[in-house]
């Protein structure tokens, strides 16, 4: 994993080849992050039913009461703008795995318009599983490759 260099206390130094992205980055991180250019979160396995919980009335809502996939679907709602093919890949992956994965969304803004450069999926130990390049130009490819260096362990 590449160590971050900082321009100042609020901006990480990046050289992705996409100037707009590099200027908008706060700081890249691993796990659950919301930043100017990164949204990422753990996504639970299709088979994860979580822990037993109590509702507001003190009634136990046990993990056996939850259908497979319900926590996966809850986690994926965070990525409301995700392309269908990435969602389908995540669903297939999370049905095969028994542990959570981390989904990273890297994007930047052109005025008010949000531009998604791509997605990176890692396991819980930050090993790369898959990259998706969804940006409108080849510069988005550079964004995903450079960001992956900061969130993925080297093999």
N, C-alpha and C positions, 0 to 999 in steps of 0.2 A: 504494500500500500504506500503510495507516494505521500510524503509529508508536505503539508500546506505551507506556503510562503504568504506573508501578509503585506499588503500595501500600507494599510493602517489597521486599527483595531476592528474595523467593520467590513473590510473588503479583502478577499483572498486574491492573490495574484494568479491569474490563469492565462494560458495562451492556447485557446482552442482553435483559433483561425476565424472565429466569428466575433467580431468586435462588439456587437450589441450584447451578446451573452457575457463576454468577459467584463464589460463595464457594469452589468447588472448584478453579477454574482455578489452575494454577501459572504457566505462560507459554505463549502460543501461538507457534508457529514454522513455518517452511517446510521442506519436505523430510522426511527421516526423523526422526520425533519420537515419543516415548512420554511422555505426560504424564497427569496425573489426568483430564483431559477430552478429550485428543486422542491419537489414534493415526494416524500417517500414514507413507506410504512411497512411494518410486518404484516403479512397476509397468512392467516392460519390455514392449515391443511383442511381439505374437504371433510376429513374424518374427525377433526378436533371438535369436541362438544363443550369444551371449556370446563370450568369448575361449577359446583353447585352454588347457586345464588339465592338470595332472599328478595322477594318483591317488597314494595312499600308497606304491605300489610303483615310482613313477617312470614309469609308463606314460602316454603322452600320450592324453588324452581330448579330441579335437579338436571344434571347433564343428560340423563336418560330421556328427559322431556324434549330435547332438542333434536331436530332432524339433521342428518349429515348435510353439510354444505351451508348451514344457516350462518355460521360464524365467518366462513369464507365470503359469503355474499355481503355480510355486514362490513367486513374489512374492505372489500372491493368498492363499496359505495364512496369511499374517500376519493377514488379515481373516476369520478363521474364523466370525464371527458375522454376516457381511454378508447382507442379504436377497438372494434369488435374482434379483430384477429389477435390482438394482444390479450384481450379478456379471455378469448377461447383458449389461447395457449396457457394462460394462468390457470384456468379451470382444469384443463387436462393435466397440467403439472401437479396441481394441488390434490388431484384425485389419486395420483401415483405416490406422492410423498406423504409421510406421516408427521413431518415437522413443518414449521412455518418457513416461509421464504420472505425475502425483502424485495419489494417492488419500488424502483426509483423512476420518477418522471422528471426529465430535464427539459426546461422550456425557457423562453425569453419573451419579451414584449416588443412589438413594433407599434408605438403609440399605445392605444388601448387594446390592440389585438394580441391575444396570447398565441404564441407559435410553439408548438411542441416539437422539440428536436429529436426526442426518442426516449426509450425505456431501457432500463437495465434490471435484470433479476439476479439476485445472489442467494446463496443459502445463508443460514444463520451464522456461519463462520466466515462470511464475506467472500466466498469463492464464486466466481462468475458462473452463472447457469446459461444466460441468454442475453443478447442485446438486440434491440429493435431500433432501426433508424427511420424515423417518421417525418423528419423535417422536409421543408420544401426545396432545399438546396443541398449540394454536397458538403457545405460547411457544417451542417448538422451532424454529419458523419464524424468530423473532427471533434465536435462537442461531446458526443457519446464516448469516443475513444479516450479523450483526455479526462473526462469526469470519471470514467471507469477506473482509471489509475488511482484515484483518490478514495474509492469505495471498495475496491476489490483487492484481496490478498493476491500476491504474485504466486504463481504455481511453481 
